[in-house]
Amino acid sequence: MPTEAWPLLALYYLCLNLFSFAAMAWDKSLAKSRRQRIPERALLLLDFLGGSLGGMIAMYLFRHKTLHLKFRVLPVLFLLLHLALLLWLFVTSPLGKELL
């Protein structure tokens, strides 16, 4: 991966995690007011695409979906998957080879 792409990748993860955080907070607000909710599949998709850290922070901060097993397990697995992907990209990139 070219060295110039790392800031764009960081921006991607930052935006997606902020969006995932906001979606989880909004869903909690909708739940409290008994309005139509964000589908669980959409929340998990945001986590899968790279927003799992933001989603998990919001989940525990707002105490939302913490009793659902899939929301306790899948975001952690998605986060580990993305960390492994980033590590692989770093190690195989010219920047990683330079630093290692």
C-alpha positions in Angstrom: 0.0 0.0 0.0 1.5 3.4 -0.9 2.6 5.6 1.9 0.2 8.4 0.8 -2.8 6.2 1.3 -2.4 5.9 5.1 -4.0 9.3 5.9 -7.0 8.4 3.7 -7.4 5.1 5.4 -7.2 6.8 8.8 -9.8 9.3 7.7 -12.1 6.4 6.5 -11.9 4.7 9.9 -12.4 7.9 11.8 -15.5 8.9 9.9 -17.0 5.4 10.0 -16.4 5.1 13.7 -18.0 8.5 14.3 -20.9 7.5 12.1 -21.3 4.1 13.9 -21.1 5.9 17.3 -23.8 8.4 16.2 -26.0 5.6 14.8 -25.9 3.7 18.0 -26.7 6.8 20.1 -29.5 7.7 17.7 -31.0 4.2 18.0 -30.9 4.5 21.8 -32.8 7.8 21.5 -35.4 6.2 19.2 -35.8 3.3 21.6 -36.4 5.6 24.5 -39.1 7.5 22.6 -40.6 4.2 21.3 -40.2 5.3 17.6 -39.1 3.2 14.7 -35.6 1.9 15.2 -32.5 1.5 13.1 -32.4 -2.2 12.0 -29.8 -4.3 13.9 -28.4 -5.4 10.5 -27.6 -1.8 9.7 -25.8 -1.3 13.0 -23.8 -4.5 12.5 -23.0 -3.6 8.9 -21.4 -0.3 10.1 -19.4 -2.4 12.6 -18.4 -4.8 9.8 -17.2 -2.0 7.5 -14.8 -0.7 10.1 -16.9 1.2 12.7 -16.9 -1.4 15.4 -14.8 0.6 17.9 -17.2 3.6 17.7 -20.2 1.3 17.9 -18.8 -0.5 21.0 -18.0 2.7 22.8 -21.5 4.0 22.2 -23.0 0.7 23.1 -21.4 0.7 26.6 -21.6 4.5 27.1 -25.4 4.6 26.4 -26.0 1.0 27.8 -27.7 0.0 24.5 -27.8 -3.5 23.1 -25.4 -4.7 25.8 -27.6 -7.8 26.5 -27.6 -9.0 22.9 -25.0 -11.7 22.4 -24.4 -10.8 18.8 -23.6 -7.2 19.8 -21.2 -8.4 22.4 -19.4 -10.8 20.1 -19.6 -9.7 16.5 -18.2 -6.1 16.9 -15.2 -7.5 18.8 -14.6 -10.0 16.0 -14.9 -7.3 13.4 -12.5 -5.1 15.2 -9.9 -7.9 15.4 -10.4 -8.6 11.7 -9.8 -4.9 10.8 -6.7 -4.8 13.1 -5.3 -7.9 11.4 -6.0 -6.4 8.0 -4.3 -3.1 9.0 -1.3 -5.0 10.4 -1.0 -7.0 7.2 -1.3 -3.8 5.1 1.4 -2.2 7.2 3.8 -5.1 7.1 3.5 -5.5 3.4 3.7 -1.8 2.6 6.9 0.1 1.8 6.5 2.1 5.0 6.3 -1.1 7.1 9.3 -2.7 5.4 11.2 0.5 6.0 10.4 0.6 9.7 10.8 -3.1 10.3 
